[in-house]
Amino acid sequence: MSCSGETTEASDEFIQIRPTLLNQLKKAKYGVADHGTVELCHWTKKSFRNEGDCYKHKFYGISTHRCMEFSPAGMFCENRCVYCWRPMEFYSSMKMPQDKVAPPEVILSRLMEERERLIMGHYGDPKSDAKKIDESLLPSHYAISLSGEPTMYPQLPELIRYLKQIPATKSVFLVTNGQEPEMLERLRDEDSLPTQLYLSTNAPNEKVFHLVNKPKYKDAWERWNSSLDIISRLDGTRSVLRFTLIRGHNEDEGLVPEYSEMVKRGNTHFIEIKSYMHVGRSTNRLAYSDMLDMSEIRSFSGMLARQSGIYSVMDESEISRIVVLQNMRRFKDRLISSYADTN
């Protein structure tokens, strides 16, 4: 991976994000390279100014200012989730051809350069901690999420193995919508599992699933359930179900028994239950009132923990409106210090 600051030009041989969208992404402070995207999140910028850290730091010990959030499939996704704050209106293709994607070392090198460019401006902020900014230039944590669906990237196993071999890497998180169960099997079979694997979990049944996720695949519900079954049996990674609750869509207390059966089947190490946040492109589809109050998140989480019989409330972050549950039968220490903690 090049950290020399040397600019690598995009290559026409790889999939490119089209110019009109590229300009919009750059205005929104994204870094773009070929088909990949990178961003400095709100919490990274706050961490630079010593104004707080994201809930991943509180829950799992992740260093906020040394987190690189990126996607190798920036504009590719199989769903059109109503709560998505990303520019999903521009998602077009359902496939990323193997011979048209940038290999891991290329895409990561270019995105690192884009990320460095985004970081540089913060040196001029008198409120910023220069030492933290220096440290941020070499990530210790990689969050493969941001935009699009990363499991659509056909070289994802190679990418995760590449990240693991970087000496500074302590952890890699991967977030998936569960529409590519075959890729999850590849990650397992090719010794390429991330430190922590998230499955977006927004519905306990097929009707609610289609209401919230607006999937493009006709067998999307079956695909998601296949992914849940795979994750329930995985060793060598920490597993998480991530709930995004939206008023009037998937938060009704009457759904808790169905959710409870689902989470027992998934048997993941953790469950993160979070309110929808009225930001970005989601504001075109949902109302501010569709967010849940923290008291509602606490109530839902408590009911789910009790009905499951195997989860208990581990922690919460009020500012992010999120509660995390921990599996008491399949216990994992919450804090991550290195890849050794995944086993």
N, C-alpha and C positions, 0 to 999 in steps of 0.2 A: 504494500500500500504506500503510495507516494504521499509524503507530508512536506514536500519541498516547497509547496506553493506554486509549482510549475503548472501552468494551465494546460489542460488536456482538452482538445477540441472534440465536440460531439461528432460521431461518425454516422454517415448516412446508411451504413450497413446495418445499424441497429434501429429498432422501433423508436420513433421520435414523437414527443408531444407536440401537436400542431401549433403553429405560431400564435394564433389568436388566443388559445388557451394558455400558452406559455406566458404571454404578456399579462394575463389576468393573475396567474399564479405568482409571478414576480411582484406584481403590485400588492399581493396579499402576503408578501415576505416569505415566499417559498423559495428554496433553491431547487433547480431542476437540472437533471443530467440524463439525456436520452429518455428512457421511460421511467426513471426514478425521481423521487421527490424527497426533500429534507426540509426541516423547519426547526427554529428555536421556539419552543413552546413558552407560554405565559410564565410557567413556573421556573423554567431555566433562566429567563430574564430577571425574575424576582430574586432568584438565588444569587445571581451576579451582584445584586445590590444588598444582599443579606437581609432580604425582606420575607423570607420563608422558603419552604421546600414543598414539593408535591407529595401527595399521599403515598406514593411508592417509596419515598424515603422513610416516612413514618411507619408504614406497614412492613416493609421488607429490607430497609437499610440501603436503598439505592441512592447513589450520589447524584443529586438533581443537576448540578452544573456540569457533570461529566456524562450526562445522558445524551445519546444521539438518537433522535426519533426520525425514522426514515421509512420509505417503502420502495421496493424494487418494482412495484406495479402501480405507480402513482395514479393512473387513469383507467385502471381495469378493475371491474367488480361485477359479480353475478347478481347482486341485490341492489335495490334502490330504497334503502331504509328511510322511513319518514323522519327519523331523528338525526340523520347524518348531517353534520355541519360542513362537510366537504363538497366540492363542486361536482357532485355525481351526475348532474345533468349532462356533463360532457363525456361520461363513460360511454364507449361505443362498442368495442369488441369484447367477445366472451373468451377469447383465446390469445395467448402469447406464444407465437411459434418459436420452437426451440432454436431454430437457426437465425432468428431475428432479435434475440435478446443479448444484451451486453453481459459478458461473464462477470462473476462476483468481484474479482479484483479490479475490473474496469469500472463497474458501476459504483463500487464503494469508493474508489480513489476519486472519481469525479464528484460524488456527493460530499466527500470530505472537503474537497476544495470549495464547493458551494457553501457548506456549513461554515468553513473558516471565513469566507467572505461575509456571511451574516454576523459572525461573532466580532469581526474587527471593529465595527462601528461602536461597540460597547466600551472600548478602551477610552473613548472620548467622553464618556459619562462620568462626571466627578463622583457620583454616588456608587459607582461600580467598584468591586474588589478586584484589583488587577491580578492578584495571585489566583483567584478563582477563574478568571478569564484565561490566564495562562494554562491552568490545569484542564480547562474545558476543551482545549484544542486537541487533546488526546483522550478520547472517550474511554470510560471503563465499563459503561453500560450501553447496550444497543436495544432500542425498542422498535421492532419491526412491525409497524402499524400505520400511523399517520393517515395516508389516503389510499384508496383502492384496496384490493384483497391480495396480500402477499403470497398466499399459497397458489396463486395463478402463475407466479414466476417459476418457470420450469427448472431453473437451477437453484432453487431455494435450499436443498440439502447442501450443495457445494458452498453456498453463501454462508450458511450457519457454521459449517466446518471452517471456513476461511476466517470468520469472526473469532471463533474459539482459539485459533492458533496465534492471534495477535497477543503479544505478552501482556499488554495493559488490560485486556478484557477480563472482567469479573463475572459478567452476566449478560445474557441475551434473552429478551422477552419477545414472544411472537403472539400476535392477536389474529384469530381467524374467525370467519363467519360460518365455518363448517361446511362450505359448499364443495370442497375438494378433498373428500376423505382419502382418496388414493394418495394425495400428497402427504397426508399425515402418516399413512402406512410407509411411504418412502422415507420420511424422516426417521421413523422407528427402525426400519430395516437397514438404512444406510448410516446408522450411528450419527444422526444429525439432529437430534432433539435439542431444543433450546433449554435454557435454564428453567424458564417458566412459560407454560403454554396456556393461552387464554382461548376459551370458546365463547363467543358472543351468544347470550342466552336471553332472548327477549319474549319468549312465548312458551306456554306449557302444552299447547295443542296446535293443530294445523290451521285452524281458523284464525287464531290470534297471530300465528307466525306469518301468514300472508298479509294480514292487516298492517303489521309493523314493518316487516322486512321487504315487502314488494319484490319477491324473488323473480328472476328471469327463467330459471330452470323449472320445468313442470314437476320434476321430482325433488324439488328443493327440500321439502320436509323430510323425505326419506334420506337425502344426502346428509342433512343436519344430524339426524338420529344415528346414522352410521358413524359420523364423527364423534358423537357423544359416546357410543359404544367403544370406539377405538381408544379414546382418551381415558375411559374408565379402567382400561387394562394396561396403560402405559407405565413402565418403570423408567427411571433415568431422567425424569423431568418432573417439575412441580406443576400441578394442573389447577386451573382456575375457571370457574364459570362466572362470566361477567353479565350481570343484569343491568339493563337500562330501562327504568320504569317511566312510563308516560301516562299522564292522567287521561282517563277515558279510553285507553288502549289495552294496557296489560297489567295494571296495578291493582285490580279489584281483589279484595280479600277473599272472595269466593274462589279465586284461582289458586290460592295457596296450597290446598291439598294436591292439585295436579302438579304444581311446581315441586312440592315435597317429594312426590314419587319420582319425578325427573331427577332431582338432585341426588336422591339415594341411588338411582341407577348410575349416574355419572361418577359418584364417589370421589369427586375431586378434592384436592387438599384444601382449597380455599374457595369461597364464593364472595364476589364483590357485588354489592347491590347499590346502585347509583341512580340518582334522579336524572332524567333528561335535562339538558341545559339549553336554554334558548339563545343560541349563538350561531354565527355563520349562516350557511345556506338553509339550515333547518327553520329559520325564522320565516321563510317563504311558505312553509308547510304546516307549522305548528304555532300555537300561541304561547305567550309568556306564562299564562295560567296553566299550561300543560306540565310545568315543572312541579315536582312534589316538594313539600317542605321537609326539613330534616326530621321533624317529629313523625311524619308519615313513613319516611325511609326506616326509621328506628322501629316503628310499629310493624311494618311488613317484615323486616329482617328478624325481629323477635318471634313473630308467628311462624316464619319458615324454619327457624332454628328449632323451635319447640316441636313442630310437627314432624320434622325430619328425624329427630331422635339421635342424630349423630353429629350435628353441628352446634357450635356455640359462638356467641358474639366475641370476636377477637379485639376489634378496635373500630374507630370511626374517624372521619374527617368532616367536621361540620361545614367548613368553608367550601368543600367539594361535594357536599351532600351525599356522602358514601359511607356505608357500613361494610365491614369485612367479617365473614364467618370463617371459622376454622374447623376442619374435620377432626373430631376427637378420637375416632377409631383408626384413622389413617394419618397420624400426626406427623407434621413437619414443623421444625423450628421456623418461625416467621422470618428471621433475618438471614440474608444471603451474604456471604463473604467471598465465596469463590465457586467455581464449577463443582467442586467436591461436595457442595451442599445439595446437589440435585439427587444424589444417590443415598 
